[in-house]
């Protein structure tokens, strides 16, 4: 799951497959990148779309960058404490 975050922090969208696991927690199809079936034709089709869509790729990369920038240790700890029912920190 770290590779998509590194890409996002560089302002780059991510192409991943719908069986990828960790990356799917961050990559949203059409929003921060592309999520496609794990088939060569689907990957190729997404790359063809990406090749022709500079402006859309820039927008996806920026949305990814904003998403990754919002992930902090303080936010992660707060979410874990909230999930555990511990508040006041």
Backbone bond lengths (Angstrom), bond angles and torsions (degrees), N, CA, C in turn:
res aa  C-N    CA-C-N  psi(-1)  N-CA   C-N-CA  omega(-1)  CA-C   N-CA-C  phi
1 X - - - 1.435 - - 1.518 114.17 -
2 X 1.344 119.12 -10.54 1.464 120.22 -177.75 1.524 113.53 -78.12
3 X 1.309 118.54 -30.20 1.463 121.01 -177.68 1.531 111.20 -60.36
4 X 1.333 119.78 -46.03 1.468 117.99 176.40 1.533 112.50 -59.52
5 X 1.321 117.50 -39.11 1.464 119.34 179.34 1.522 111.15 -64.40
6 X 1.327 117.22 -40.17 1.459 120.25 177.09 1.533 110.25 -63.40
7 X 1.327 116.63 -41.65 1.469 120.06 177.24 1.522 110.21 -62.88
8 X 1.319 116.78 -45.33 1.461 120.51 -179.67 1.521 111.26 -61.10
9 X 1.329 117.17 -43.21 1.460 119.59 179.79 1.527 111.98 -63.94
10 X 1.328 116.13 -19.66 1.472 121.48 174.54 1.523 111.51 -92.89
11 X 1.330 116.71 3.41 1.458 120.78 179.02 1.513 113.80 75.82
12 X 1.329 116.97 25.72 1.462 121.00 -178.27 1.526 110.53 -110.45
13 X 1.338 118.07 136.93 1.462 120.51 173.31 1.525 109.65 -73.20
14 X 1.315 116.80 166.21 1.459 121.92 -175.91 1.523 110.42 -123.75
15 X 1.310 116.00 138.22 1.463 123.12 171.88 1.520 107.06 -105.88
16 X 1.328 116.32 121.98 1.458 120.76 179.33 1.517 109.30 -140.53
17 X 1.321 115.25 172.39 1.465 119.92 179.31 1.521 110.65 -104.18
18 X 1.325 115.51 158.38 1.461 119.97 -175.31 1.526 113.78 -74.60
19 X 1.334 117.16 2.28 1.464 120.55 174.66 1.529 110.97 -115.96
20 X 1.336 117.06 19.87 1.462 121.76 -171.43 1.521 114.94 -76.57
21 X 1.300 118.82 -18.43 1.463 119.41 -179.70 1.516 111.76 82.98
22 X 1.337 116.58 -118.04 1.463 123.73 -174.23 1.517 115.95 -48.52
23 X 1.340 119.60 -46.49 1.459 119.13 -179.16 1.528 113.93 -57.90
24 X 1.314 116.99 -25.86 1.466 119.93 -177.66 1.527 112.53 -69.61
25 X 1.331 117.16 -13.40 1.459 119.56 175.08 1.523 111.36 -72.69
26 X 1.340 116.63 -18.47 1.456 120.64 -175.72 1.522 113.77 -119.24
27 X 1.319 117.65 -36.17 1.458 120.97 -175.07 1.522 109.85 -84.65
28 X 1.319 115.69 124.15 1.461 122.14 177.17 1.523 107.83 -114.20
29 X 1.330 115.90 124.74 1.456 121.15 -176.94 1.521 111.30 -58.74
30 X 1.331 115.68 126.20 1.455 121.50 179.06 1.513 114.36 78.93
31 X 1.317 117.56 -7.79 1.464 121.60 -178.80 1.532 111.03 -108.69
32 X 1.335 115.95 -53.60 1.469 120.52 -179.67 1.528 111.48 -121.15
33 X 1.322 115.98 6.57 1.459 120.46 179.79 1.512 110.61 162.41
34 X 1.310 114.65 -151.88 1.461 121.44 -178.25 1.518 109.66 -126.42
35 X 1.326 116.37 135.60 1.467 122.49 173.69 1.524 106.21 -121.82
36 X 1.326 115.85 117.95 1.461 121.05 -175.42 1.519 110.51 -131.46
37 X 1.324 117.33 163.71 1.467 120.18 174.67 1.536 110.22 -62.55
38 X 1.323 116.98 153.31 1.469 120.36 -177.99 1.528 112.45 -78.44
39 X 1.329 114.86 63.00 1.468 121.29 178.86 1.524 108.54 -131.57
40 X 1.319 115.20 144.92 1.461 120.26 -178.14 1.524 111.83 -57.33
41 X 1.335 118.13 -40.62 1.466 119.75 -178.59 1.522 111.56 -65.10
42 X 1.339 117.68 -37.86 1.463 121.20 179.55 1.528 110.75 -69.92
43 X 1.314 116.77 -41.53 1.458 120.34 177.23 1.528 110.49 -63.42
44 X 1.320 116.03 -43.97 1.463 120.63 178.43 1.515 112.28 -61.90
45 X 1.325 116.74 -42.09 1.468 120.51 179.34 1.529 110.52 -62.55
46 X 1.322 116.94 -43.06 1.467 120.32 178.79 1.522 110.75 -63.97
47 X 1.323 117.27 -39.67 1.467 119.96 178.45 1.528 111.39 -66.34
48 X 1.339 117.14 -35.93 1.466 119.90 176.86 1.532 110.70 -64.66
49 X 1.322 116.42 -42.96 1.474 120.42 177.45 1.522 109.19 -61.71
50 X 1.325 116.84 -47.26 1.465 121.26 -178.72 1.527 111.28 -60.78
51 X 1.310 117.23 -40.12 1.468 122.04 -177.84 1.526 111.42 -59.43
52 X 1.329 116.35 -32.49 1.469 121.41 -175.00 1.531 113.20 -97.60
53 X 1.316 118.39 2.94 1.464 120.30 -169.84 1.526 112.65 -127.18
54 X 1.323 117.48 59.60 1.469 120.79 -178.99 1.524 113.57 -53.31
55 X 1.321 116.64 -48.58 1.467 120.09 -176.87 1.523 110.57 -63.57
56 X 1.321 117.06 -44.18 1.471 120.52 179.86 1.523 110.69 -64.23
57 X 1.331 116.89 -39.01 1.461 120.04 178.29 1.520 111.06 -63.58
58 X 1.313 117.00 -41.21 1.467 120.77 177.85 1.522 110.97 -61.27
59 X 1.328 116.09 -42.53 1.472 120.24 179.09 1.528 110.71 -64.97
60 X 1.341 116.96 -43.56 1.464 120.18 178.23 1.523 110.22 -61.82
61 X 1.332 116.28 -43.45 1.456 120.38 179.24 1.512 112.16 -61.62
62 X 1.327 116.97 -40.09 1.459 120.51 178.69 1.525 110.89 -67.24
63 X 1.325 117.67 -41.72 1.479 119.71 176.91 1.524 110.22 -62.63
64 X 1.321 117.07 -39.80 1.459 120.47 176.35 1.514 111.74 -63.62
65 X 1.345 115.94 -41.75 1.465 119.84 179.92 1.528 110.82 -62.28
66 X 1.319 116.44 -43.34 1.468 120.09 178.33 1.526 111.13 -63.77
67 X 1.326 116.21 -39.92 1.470 120.16 179.04 1.522 110.70 -64.14
68 X 1.315 117.00 -47.18 1.462 120.61 -178.62 1.524 111.20 -66.22
69 X 1.324 116.72 -37.60 1.462 120.32 -179.26 1.523 111.88 -65.74
70 X 1.335 116.73 -24.56 1.468 119.75 -179.56 1.525 112.63 -80.95
71 X 1.317 116.95 -9.95 1.460 120.80 179.98 1.520 109.17 -87.18
72 X 1.318 115.58 111.65 1.460 120.90 -179.76 1.519 109.24 -128.55
73 X 1.319 116.14 162.24 1.465 119.28 177.06 1.528 110.50 -62.70
74 X 1.324 116.99 -39.12 1.470 119.63 178.65 1.517 111.37 -60.07
75 X 1.343 116.61 -42.82 1.467 120.01 178.67 1.521 111.23 -66.29
76 X 1.336 117.23 -39.66 1.465 121.14 179.61 1.520 110.71 -65.01
77 X 1.321 117.31 -44.30 1.467 120.91 179.84 1.522 110.16 -65.53
78 X 1.320 116.68 -41.29 1.458 120.33 178.36 1.530 110.95 -61.35
79 X 1.334 117.21 -42.97 1.464 120.71 178.98 1.524 110.93 -63.93
80 X 1.320 117.03 -40.48 1.474 120.23 178.62 1.528 110.87 -65.79
81 X 1.316 116.81 -43.09 1.466 119.68 177.93 1.521 111.41 -63.95
82 X 1.312 116.71 -41.07 1.456 120.35 177.69 1.528 110.61 -62.46
83 X 1.326 116.86 -43.08 1.455 121.46 179.56 1.527 111.41 -63.59
84 X 1.327 115.99 -31.22 1.469 120.80 179.52 1.524 111.39 -85.30
85 X 1.327 117.47 -3.55 1.460 120.58 179.52 1.508 112.90 79.31
86 X 1.306 117.09 20.14 1.468 122.48 179.70 1.516 106.93 -104.84
87 X 1.328 116.10 123.39 1.462 118.55 -179.80 1.521 109.48 -126.82
88 X 1.310 115.16 -177.81 1.456 120.10 176.48 1.516 113.30 91.61
89 X 1.316 117.48 9.45 1.473 118.06 177.65 1.477 110.47 -106.62
